[in-house]
């Protein structure tokens, strides 16, 4: 698996999120995470061919995503499932706004935060690339700045979901199209979606 390193971003940090019932999962073994992630086919959750900027800011391994160039087209951009699965969370949270979480099987979950709107409900089965909502700026934690806050998680405690939004949650390094995006205060420019 390729691992990308980034450049230090020049934007302000997003306010931290608090999951409604996040359970502490402790630290995760990076090698085990890498081995599990190699078996998956996650893609950037956007229209095929569109370039996006990914930033870890102060909440690595979570990512904030805005459209390139210069964030034009971020707000209202179609949000697509990174991989096939079943929706296990679809709700409003005061700090995170509209939230969707998808169970991809094998303990993998993706969580999408600050959506303008959600187009899926709990129990819906989605194919990779299926529309699940639109990128927005909802919830106090978005700081009124349109972006997608994305987390890849692994259900380490076996409770049927991945806790999200906090440093001690079950989130792990994101992998898109076989490339791992990780590191504190990293930025990746013009990452093209292969969610085709």
C-alpha positions in Angstrom: 0.0 0.0 0.0 1.3 3.4 -0.9 1.4 6.0 1.9 1.1 9.7 1.1 2.8 12.4 3.1 1.5 16.0 2.8 2.4 19.6 3.3 1.5 21.7 6.4 -1.9 23.4 5.8 -2.4 27.1 6.3 -6.0 27.1 7.4 -7.5 27.3 10.9 -8.3 24.1 12.9 -11.9 22.9 12.9 -13.5 22.6 16.3 -13.4 19.1 17.8 -16.4 16.9 17.5 -18.1 14.9 20.2 -19.8 11.7 19.3 -23.2 11.0 21.0 -22.0 7.8 22.6 -18.4 7.2 21.6 -16.7 4.4 23.4 -13.0 4.5 24.0 -11.2 2.0 21.9 -7.7 2.9 22.9 -4.8 2.9 20.5 -4.8 0.8 17.3 -2.0 -1.2 16.0 -0.9 0.5 12.8 0.4 -2.7 11.2 -2.9 -4.5 11.8 -4.8 -1.5 10.4 -2.6 -1.5 7.3 -3.2 -5.2 6.7 -7.0 -4.8 7.1 -7.1 -1.8 4.9 -5.2 -3.6 2.1 -8.2 -5.9 1.7 -10.7 -3.1 1.0 -11.5 -1.0 -2.0 -12.6 2.3 -0.5 -12.8 5.2 -2.9 -13.0 9.0 -2.4 -16.7 9.7 -1.7 -17.1 12.1 -4.7 -18.0 12.1 -8.4 -15.5 10.2 -10.5 -12.8 12.5 -11.9 -13.3 15.4 -9.4 -10.3 16.7 -7.6 -10.4 17.3 -3.8 -8.2 18.6 -1.1 -7.7 16.4 2.0 -6.5 17.7 5.4 -5.9 16.0 8.7 -5.7 19.3 10.6 -5.7 18.6 14.4 -7.8 15.4 14.2 -5.6 12.9 12.4 -6.6 10.2 11.3 -9.9 11.9 10.4 -9.9 14.0 7.2 -11.6 17.2 6.2 -12.3 17.5 2.4 -13.0 20.5 0.2 -13.3 20.7 -3.6 -10.4 21.9 -5.7 -9.5 24.5 -6.9 -10.0 27.0 -4.1 -12.9 25.1 -2.5 -15.4 26.2 -5.3 -18.1 23.6 -5.6 -17.7 22.1 -2.1 -21.1 23.1 -0.7 -23.8 21.0 -2.3 -21.4 18.6 -4.0 -22.9 15.0 -4.3 -21.6 12.7 -1.6 -21.2 9.1 -2.6 -20.6 5.9 -0.7 -16.9 5.1 -0.5 -17.7 1.3 -0.6 -20.8 -0.8 -0.7 -22.6 -1.4 2.6 -25.6 -0.9 4.9 -26.5 2.4 6.5 -26.4 2.0 10.3 -26.6 5.7 11.3 -28.4 8.6 9.7 -29.3 11.4 12.1 -28.8 15.0 13.2 -26.2 15.9 15.9 -25.9 19.5 17.3 -22.1 19.6 16.8 -21.7 17.3 13.8 -24.8 18.3 11.9 -26.2 15.7 9.5 -24.3 12.4 10.0 -24.3 9.2 8.0 -22.4 6.0 8.9 -22.2 3.0 6.7 -21.3 -0.6 7.8 -19.1 -2.1 5.0 -18.7 -5.5 6.7 -15.6 -7.0 8.2 -15.7 -4.4 11.0 -15.2 -1.4 8.6 -17.3 1.7 8.9 -17.2 5.1 7.2 -18.7 8.2 8.8 -19.7 11.3 6.9 -20.2 14.5 8.9 -21.6 18.1 8.3 -23.8 17.0 5.4 -26.1 19.6 3.9 -28.7 16.8 3.6 -28.9 13.0 3.9 -30.6 10.9 1.2 -30.3 7.5 3.1 -31.9 6.0 6.2 -30.9 3.4 8.6 -31.1 -0.1 7.0 -30.7 1.1 3.4 -28.3 -0.9 1.3 -26.0 1.2 -0.8 -23.6 0.3 -3.7 -20.2 1.8 -4.0 -20.7 5.2 -5.6 -24.4 5.5 -4.6 -25.6 8.9 -3.5 -25.9 9.3 0.3 -26.3 13.0 0.6 -24.7 16.4 -0.2 -21.6 18.2 1.3 -22.6 21.0 3.7 -21.7 23.1 6.7 -24.2 21.8 9.3 -23.6 21.5 13.0 -21.6 23.9 15.2 -18.4 22.0 14.6 -18.4 23.0 10.9 -17.6 26.6 11.9 -19.9 27.6 9.1 -17.3 26.4 6.6 -18.5 23.9 3.9 -16.5 20.7 4.0 -16.9 17.0 4.5 -15.5 15.6 7.7 -14.7 11.9 6.9 -13.7 9.0 9.2 -12.8 5.4 8.4 -13.4 3.3 11.5 -13.0 -0.3 12.7 -15.3 -1.7 15.2 -12.7 -2.6 17.8 -15.1 -3.2 20.7 -17.6 -5.3 18.7 -20.6 -3.1 19.4 -21.8 -3.1 15.8 -20.6 0.5 15.0 -17.5 2.5 15.0 -17.3 5.3 17.5 -16.4 8.6 15.8 -15.6 12.3 16.4 -13.1 12.1 19.3 -9.4 11.4 19.7 -10.2 8.1 21.5 -12.7 6.9 18.9 -12.3 3.8 16.7 -11.2 5.8 13.6 -8.1 4.7 11.7 -6.1 6.0 8.8 -8.2 6.6 5.6 -7.3 4.6 2.5 -8.7 5.6 -0.9 -7.9 3.7 -4.1 -5.1 1.8 -2.2 -3.4 4.9 -1.0 -3.2 5.7 2.8 -3.7 9.3 3.9 -2.2 9.8 7.4 -0.1 12.1 9.5 -0.7 15.1 11.8 -1.3 18.4 10.1 -1.0 17.0 6.6 -2.5 18.3 3.3 -3.0 16.5 0.0 -3.9 18.7 -3.0 -5.8 17.6 -6.1 -6.7 14.1 -5.0 -8.9 12.8 -7.9 -11.9 10.6 -7.1 -11.8 7.1 -8.7 -15.3 6.4 -7.4 -16.5 5.4 -10.9 
